[in-house]
Amino acid sequence: MKLRIGVMGSAQGPTIENQENIKNAIILGDAIAKADCILVNGACPGLPDEAAYGAHKAGGVVMGVSPAFSEKEHIKKYKSPKEYYDIILYTGLGLMERDIINIRSSDAIVLLGGGIGTMNEFTVAYDEGKVIGVLEGSGGVSDHIEDILKICHREMNATIVFDKDPRKLLEKVLEAIKKQPQPISEDERVTKGGEKN
């Protein structure tokens, strides 16, 4: 099964007006597609959508997890895009609760810029022990992750990697996924002396 890499970041605000951030989001999407991974995001505008464009243009698969109940609500209420998406899951959960589905649909996530929504996605991923890549220098929440961790004093099993280059960052993320312990399957449990319930 293909790995699913979540791209979380600014849907609005100053970090999406930065041309370097737009370029890096497109490069990241391109790299995800070329690594034969599926790009997952919140089906929102801004940097996640620029990454979707990069993956789509490179022939990759893009899945969006929308806060909306329907395509109509997705476009009219949330003013969100659909052009570069192969699949959009309409959760009907709103922005914050949608984030849980977004994170759990991803094997790892990458943060670019971001505000309160990205902070929510980060904390869910961190709490669930995901691999998290942070694009350094992209502004917003991404530039304060290390400080946030120091303030919170909470150690979890998440693996966090940093880089300023989106391609190198993805390489680090994929390497970290390989190093994560894999869950034991039901068959392995039986083989090792466990019993099926």
N, C-alpha and C positions, 0 to 999 in steps of 0.2 A: 504494500500500500504506500502511496506517495505521502511524504511528510507535508504537513500543513503549517505554514509560517504566517502568523498573524502580524499585520502591520498596523500599529496603533499610533496615533499622533494628532496633530492639530487639524481640526476641521475648519477653524476660523481663527482670526487674530493675526498678530504681527509675524508669527513664525511661518505662516503660509504665504506671506508676501515676499519672503526672502527667496531670491532666485536660486541661491545655492541649495536651499532646502528642497525646492521643487525639483531641481536637477538630481539631487541625491535620492529623493523618493522614487523618481523614474528609474534611476540606476538600480536601486534596491529591488524594485519590481522586476526589472529585466533579469537581475541576478537570480531571483527566486525562480523565475520561469526556466532559466537556463540550467538551474540545479535540479530541474524536474520535480519541483515542489509546487504545491497549491498555495496561492496567496489567499489569505483570509483577512477581511477587515470589517469594519462596522457599516459598510455600504454608505459611507458619508462623504461629503465633499472634502476639499483640502488635501493635505499630504497623503492620507490613505488612498484617496482617489487617484492622485498622481502616481502612486505605486501600482495601483490597479492598471492604469494606462500603460505603464512600463512593462508589466507582466503580459497584458493583453497583446501589446505590440510585438512582443517576443514569442507569441504563440502559446503562452502559458494559460493555466486554468485559474480563474478568479472566483472566489465565493464571498458574497457579502452577507452580513448578519444585520438585518435592518431592525430598528426599533418599532417600525410601523406594522400595522395589522394587515395592510394590503398594498399593492403597487400604487394605487391612487393616493393613499395616505403617505406613502413613502415619498412621492413626488410633491404633492400639494402641501402637506403639513410639515414634513421634515426637510423639504426642498433638497432631496438627496438624489444622486445620480444613479443610472442603471446601465449606461452605455458599455462599459468595459467588463461587465459581469456575466459569467456563464451561469451562475446560480445565485439567487437572492433568497435567503430564508427570511420570511416575514414573521417576526416573533410576536408582535403586538405587545411587547413588554416595556416599551419606553426606553429612554437612553441608558439609564443606570443598570436596570435589570438585564437589558440586552447584553451588556458588557460581560456578564457571567457566561452566557452562551458563546459569545465571541471568543473568550479566553479558553473555554473548555473545548471548543472546536479546533483549537490550535495546539500543535505539538510544542511550539515555542513562539515567542512574540518579539518584535523589534519595535522600539519606541523612537519616534522622531518628533522633536518639539513637544507640544502638548500642553493642555491646561487641566482643568478639574476632571474631565472625562478620561483623559489619558492617565491621570493619577489613579482614578478608580480602576482602570484596566491593569495598571501596574500592581496595585495592592492585591487584586484578585489573583493575578499570575504569581506574585511573590508568595502569597499565602498557600497557593496550591502547588508550590514547588516546581514551577515551570522554568525552562531556560528562557532568559530574558536578555536581549541584545539592546544596547543603548547607543544611539548615534550621537557621539560627542559633538558639541558645538552647534547643535541644531536648535538651541534655545528652549524656553519653556521648562516644563517639568523634567525633561531629559537631562538638562544641565544641572539638576539638583538631586538626582537619585542618590548619590553617595551621602549627601547631607541628610536626606530624609531617613536613610537607613541608620545613620548615627543617632539621630534624634529618637527614633522609635525603639531602639534597643531590643529588637526582636529577631532572633536568628531562626531562619527557616531553611528548607532544603532546596530553595531556588538557586540556580546558577546564573550569575549576572556577568556578562562580558561587555566590554566597551571598545569602540573604535571610531575614528573620524571618517574612515572610508567605508561606504556602504557595502562594497563587495567583500572587503576583509572582515567586516562585521558579520556578514552572513556566513562566511567560512568558519568563524569562531563559534557562531550559533550552531551550525551543523555538526561541528566537532564536539561541542558540549552535549548535544543530543545523543551522539554515539556513546559518550561516556556515562550517561545516566543509567542507573540500574533498571533493568527491564522487569515488569511485573511477571510473576510466575503464572503460567497458564493452568487451567484445570487439569489437563493431562499430566503436566509436570508435577503438580501437587500429588496426584495419585501415584505416579512413578516413585516419588520420594517418600512414599509411605503414608501420605494423607488419605483421607476418605472423602468420597463425594457425598454430599448431603442429599 
